[in-house]
Every structure is written in C-alpha cells, then in structure tokens.
Amino acid sequence: MKFSFKFIFRYSLLFCLILSMTFVICHQSNQNINDDEKDFDLSVSIGWTDYLAIGIYFVLILAVGFWSSRTNNQKTVDGYFLAGRQMHWLLVGASIFSSNIGSEHFIGLAGSGASSGIGIASFEYVGIYTILILGWYFMPVYLASNISTMPEYLQKRFGGQRIRIYLSVLTLILYIFTKISANLYAGAIFIRLLLKIDNILIGCIILIVISALFTIIGGLTAVIWTDAIQTALMLIGAIYLSVTSVQAVGGYEKLMKNFAIDGLPDRLESQSFIGACNASVANNSCLTCSSITPYYRNLFRPATDPEIPWPGIISIFISSLWYFCSDQVIVQRALAARNLTHVKAGCILASLLKITPMFLLVLPGMAARVLWPNQIGCSNPDYCQKICESQSGCTNFAYPYLVIMLLPKGATGLMFSVIVAALMSSLTSIFNSASTIFIIDIYLRFRKKANETEQIIVGRCFVAILVIISVIWVPILEQSHNSQLFPYIQSVTSYLSPPLCAIYVLALFWPRITESGAFWSLIVGLLIGLTRFILEYSYSVPTCGTIDIVDRRPSIITKVHYLHFGIISFTVSMLLAIIISLATEKIDSKRLFRLTYITRHSEEIRQDDNTIVVNDQQQRKTDAELHAAAAKDDNRFVQLTNIVAIIVIIIGAFFWGFYA
C-alpha cells in the first residue's frame, strides 16, 4: 500500500486543524467561568496534559480510520457499506458492543443508577440473551437471504415495495429523532461541564463533523476499526473510574448497603422545601423528590414500581429483541463478518461485554450521588436549576461529576476522549447505516441504473445531510432537560419498536404471515405508538415538588407504564398480523426459500419478483447453493461456539439471580 504525497499532506493539514481547534476551545473554556458557578464548580482546570491526551486521541483515531479505509476496497458497495464481509469476530463483537454503548449510556445509565439504583441494568442484562438470539436464529436467515439492509429482507420476504419503503423512512426518522438526538444531548451535557463553553453548539458540531468524516471517507471498514479501538478506550477508562468512584464511597458493600441513606440531600433548604410542598400537594408526593426506592438493589421490582415494574421485563425483552436482531446499526456489523461462525463468536463477545455496564456505569452513578447528594440528588427545583439548569433533577450529571471531580489532570482528558469515543462510535455507526438504508432501499427505487460509484457518492452526500439535520437539532437538545435520559430513550423505543419486533419474529418463524398482514399490522402499531408518543409530550409534566400544580395528563399516560404499553403494542400488532394473514392468500412456498428459519438451508432456486432474473439457470442454482452455505457453521467450531454460548447464558442467569 502506498501513501501519496497529496494524501499525506491533505490529512496532515486536517490533523493540525483538529489539534488547533481542540486547544482553542479548551483554552477559551477556561476563560468563561461564571462567578455564579464558582460555588458549584464542576471542573478542574484543563492542563496541558489534558490538551495532549485529547489531541493525540483525535489524531490517532483519525489516522487509523483513514489507514483502514485505504487497506479495504472502497470502490464496491459491499466494500464501502459492509466492509467487504471480511471482518474478524473480535472486530464484529467489539463493534456491536461499542455501537450499542454510546455516550447516552454513560450519561443515562449512570444517571438512572444515581436516581434509583441498579434496576436500570435490566436493559443491559436482557441484551445478553437477545444478542445470542441474533447470532443463532436471525443471522443464519439474513446471511442465507443475501441481504444488505433490514428493509431489503422484508421486501424479499413479503414482496412488493410498500413495507420496504415504509420501514426505510421510519428507520431514518428514528435515527434522527432518537439515536442522534440522544447522543448529542448526552455529549452536550459532558462538553458543557468539562469545557465550560457557553455555546455547546460549537463542541457538538466538531464531534459531528469528525464522526461524519469517518463514514464519508472510510465506509464501514473505518467505522468498525475505530469502533474496536474505541471499545478498548471505553473499557479501560470506565474501569479506572469505576474502581476510583466506588473506593471513594467506602467500597462496594458500603455503597450497596447505605445508598438509600447516604444518597439523600442534607441541605436544610431541601427539607424545608419538601415540608412546604407537602402542605399543598396531596399524599405527601414531594417526598419522592429526594427519596430513593427501597428496591435500589433489585432488578426485579414490584409491579407497581414507577421505574421498572417486573412485568416490564417482558417489554424490555421485546425492545431488546427488535434492537439487536433487526436494527440496521447492529445487524450491519454482523453482516460484515467473514461467515456465520465469526458472527456467533462476535455475538458471544458482545454478550459478555454487556455484563460490564452495570459495574462500569450504574454503580459509579450511585457512587456519584453518595459523594454529592445535594447536587446529584437535589430536590428543590430552584436549586436544581442553579446546579444543572434543569428543574426536574440533576441525575444526568452524575458521570460528568465523577470524571471532572475525581480524576487528575491528564486522566480527565483521557476520559473526555473516552466519552467522545462513545459518542463518535454511535454517530459513525448511525451515519453509515443510515446512508446504507437510503441508497439500497430508497435511492435505487427511483434510480435503478445508478452505478456503484454514483451510489457511494450519493451515500456520502446523504451523510452530509444527516450532519446538517443533526446540527439543527442541537439548540433543541440544549433546551431539552429530562431528569433521566435513559428511560426517555427506552420509552420512545417502547412506543415505536414493538410492532416491528412482532413482524420480524413472524417473518422468520411463521411462514404463513402475508404481506397484507405485516403491512397493516405495522401501520396500526405505528398509529398506536405515535398516539401515545404525541400525548406523552403534549402535556407538561409537573416538576417534582411544584406547588399548586395538578397533573392533568390523561390516564393512559399516568396509569399505563411505558413498559406495559410496549407489551400491549406488541400483542395487538402480532394478533392483527396473524388475523389478517389467515384471512388473505398465503405466500407461495417457492418464494420463501432461505427467507425463514426452517428454509435457511434450502438450495432451491427462489422465485422472487423483486430481483433481476438471471437467464442462466445454472448460475441461479449456484447462487442459491452459495447463499444456503452462508447459513451453515464451520464444522470445526460448531461445538465450541455452542458450549461458550451456554456458559454465557449461565453467567447471565447468575447475575439475574444474584441481583433479583
């Protein structure tokens, strides 16, 4: 491989520009400390070692991204969008994990841990099993069907165009308004506290632009290689901070024993405020502003628990199954693997890594509340507003507190790089996957003769459009304050994902489902979810402890937990799909070869009205055999992967039982 002078000169200038911007922003941030914030100073001075750590990180990670893009064939669609389908299982597993764990997890999981204990880890521990389900049940079908995107699979499975286009558009909307927005909001919180810049927009724009550069220049190869490096950074930095924070509160046992007491705010203003509030609000509801649930040590909680009722575990499984088994960002990483054996091994690695967020993020969040109960656990809306510019609470600031207050100079810059790595990992994954969906599922519907060069160029332009939309969203995110970020993300997922999960499950495991059943089930499920979503955010939520304010939200919001709603939505969608399918003509079995789990090994030629017909019958037969072979394991490692997967399942069951 040769690097031309033009290549070296171009990217050397880019590296210098990034280093310069990093220094200027960090230096300027130290000059913008408001006097009002000194009593609640959340940061240490940024030293030259922090500049060095941040700058070196950006330079190295960009260099790796550019290098990996030049070592892989970027002139083909498979090379650009699916990394040539040649990724090793270590890279696949690391990429799945880092694509899942973004900066919203650092902020959201730690914040929820600070608010109510370890219950939020249920979302992570359910993922242990759904990732394995992806590798053992969904990926064999996806590989045998020879698809590049999830909408493409549904089109092959059901025929027609409307489901594929519908799902493509919906997926892109979800990316913009949930995934990108959540990552940017989480990143904005950290940047505001660490760099102390008045304009968060500047920091977010820089992060978005750098993230987009990986995708625009390198395709999925650059994304997966940088994902792997960033996974290592995330784990190393988070492990260090986890140990430091838990030790700071006296150790694990003391934290788990005294969290409900040590985490209470001790300010007189809070106590007098609660007393005044309770005098005007029924049922002493203001006590919840500062109290901690007695079930903070449990994953399984009463059915009436306001955070995670135990029946909601079913809904968590539904959302997790949709996310890990049918979301383009995750599945695209698995599709890039060399073969099914590498897929399964990668899924095993990702499943094992899903055990770590509880200890690396949730427990440190709890420790942060114990260390700073008046700030993280504030109950007075006015005081919370002064601390974090949010009247609803400051638990989202738990992890940034730890990074800024506990770590020495240099280490603070390193952890900043880790948070940025998480943000960039998620954004690069989303940008690449979104461009893949747009090109393959939408653009080629209207531009069927587009060559591969045109597809890649248009895909890169679409990433630029996503960047612009994301930047436009930043000011809105800056004004959006939720007391807990992670439950917000999960609530939106529970409103919109259950119908999709139902259709994917039926598509793989019930050959009788028809296109009409799938389409109308998706439409009705979407209407139900959007109705709940619109109602949820059409009414203002009374700030905890606000005097003389009555909760006027309808009962469907106040009495039906978002996790319970997910179960209802999934059930309605599945029943509707079954009823309509039984009432309509079934799909010819010749159109289902290698599109369902029971036909994944079929070597018969599939009748497909939606693909180009190859005149050479022998060539079609050969292609069918190759696709069927893709769904088979390497016989040398079948038993090994199965045994290790069983061990992972047992490990997951142990943690569920231990923290039940």
Secondary structure as GFF3:
##gff-version 3
##sequence-region A 1 660
A	DSSP	alpha_helix	5	29	.	.	.	ID=ss1
A	DSSP	three_ten_helix	35	40	.	.	.	ID=ss2
A	DSSP	alpha_helix	48	71	.	.	.	ID=ss3
A	DSSP	alpha_helix	77	81	.	.	.	ID=ss4
A	DSSP	three_ten_helix	83	85	.	.	.	ID=ss5
A	DSSP	alpha_helix	89	100	.	.	.	ID=ss6
A	DSSP	alpha_helix	103	116	.	.	.	ID=ss7
A	DSSP	three_ten_helix	118	121	.	.	.	ID=ss8
A	DSSP	alpha_helix	122	133	.	.	.	ID=ss9
A	DSSP	pi_helix	134	138	.	.	.	ID=ss10
A	DSSP	alpha_helix	139	145	.	.	.	ID=ss11
A	DSSP	alpha_helix	150	158	.	.	.	ID=ss12
A	DSSP	alpha_helix	162	174	.	.	.	ID=ss13
A	DSSP	pi_helix	175	180	.	.	.	ID=ss14
A	DSSP	alpha_helix	181	195	.	.	.	ID=ss15
A	DSSP	alpha_helix	200	248	.	.	.	ID=ss16
A	DSSP	alpha_helix	252	262	.	.	.	ID=ss17
A	DSSP	alpha_helix	268	278	.	.	.	ID=ss18
A	DSSP	three_ten_helix	282	289	.	.	.	ID=ss19
A	DSSP	alpha_helix	312	326	.	.	.	ID=ss20
A	DSSP	alpha_helix	328	335	.	.	.	ID=ss21
A	DSSP	alpha_helix	340	353	.	.	.	ID=ss22
A	DSSP	alpha_helix	357	357	.	.	.	ID=ss23
A	DSSP	pi_helix	358	362	.	.	.	ID=ss24
A	DSSP	alpha_helix	363	371	.	.	.	ID=ss25
A	DSSP	alpha_helix	373	376	.	.	.	ID=ss26
A	DSSP	alpha_helix	381	388	.	.	.	ID=ss27
A	DSSP	three_ten_helix	395	397	.	.	.	ID=ss28
A	DSSP	alpha_helix	398	406	.	.	.	ID=ss29
A	DSSP	alpha_helix	411	437	.	.	.	ID=ss30
A	DSSP	pi_helix	438	443	.	.	.	ID=ss31
A	DSSP	alpha_helix	444	446	.	.	.	ID=ss32
A	DSSP	alpha_helix	452	479	.	.	.	ID=ss33
A	DSSP	alpha_helix	485	496	.	.	.	ID=ss34
A	DSSP	alpha_helix	498	509	.	.	.	ID=ss35
A	DSSP	alpha_helix	515	538	.	.	.	ID=ss36
A	DSSP	alpha_helix	555	558	.	.	.	ID=ss37
A	DSSP	alpha_helix	562	583	.	.	.	ID=ss38
A	DSSP	three_ten_helix	589	591	.	.	.	ID=ss39
A	DSSP	three_ten_helix	597	599	.	.	.	ID=ss40
A	DSSP	alpha_helix	617	630	.	.	.	ID=ss41
A	DSSP	alpha_helix	638	658	.	.	.	ID=ss42
###
